[in-house]
Structures are given as structure tokens and as C-alpha cells.
Amino acid sequence: MKMNENQEPFDAVKMMREIREKISQETKHMTLDELKLYIKNKLLENKVTPVGQR
């Protein structure tokens, strides 16, 4: 990986673990229906179309 002198290395594993922990904390007490709604809302917020639904 090529980096500029003023850039720090990017740790993808660390970032993924942080994201996973954040989502786990936000959803830990949700029912299945609440979790489905959470996912649906996150997809809408980020303007993402689920795979197979184009």
C-alpha cells in the first residue's frame, strides 16, 4: 500500500470491529421485528438497495 508522508496507515480490521460493536450495542435488546425495521431504516438513510431488489 502506498501512503503519503502525512497519512497514517488504515486498519480495516480495527474499523470493522468498531462498526460491529456499535451496531451490536444499538441492537442488543431488539426483537426480530425491531431489528428488521432497524436494517430497513439504515438502508434507506444510506440510499442502499438490498441485493436482489433492483
N, C-alpha and C positions, 0 to 999 in steps of 0.2 A: 504494500500500500504506500502510495506516495503522499507525503504531507508537506504543507508549507511550514516554514520555521516557527510561526506563531500559533499553529494548531496543536491541540492535544490529541492523543490517539483516541479513537472512538471504540468504546467497549460495548458491542452489540449484546453480549450475554448479560451484562450488568443492566443495560436498558430494558431488556426483555423481562428480567426478573423484577425490576421495579414496576413495570407496567402490570405484570401478572399479580404482584402483591397489591397494587392499588385496586385493580378490578376485584380481587378476592375480598378485600376489605369492604368495598362498596356493595357486594352481592352476597355476603356470607349468611345473612338471615332471610334471604328472599325465597319465596315459594317458586315452583316451576313457572307458574303463570307470570309472576313478577319478573323473573329472570328473562322470560321471553319478551316481555314488554321493554325491559332494560336494553336488551340487544337490539330490538326494533328501533327504539329511540336513538341509540348510539349510531346505528346505521343511517338513520335519517339526518341526524346532526352533521354527520361527516359526508353526506351525499354519496353513500356507498350502496351499490346494488348487490344483493347476495348472489353468489354463484348460481347459475341456472335460472335466474329470474330477470332476463334482459328483455 
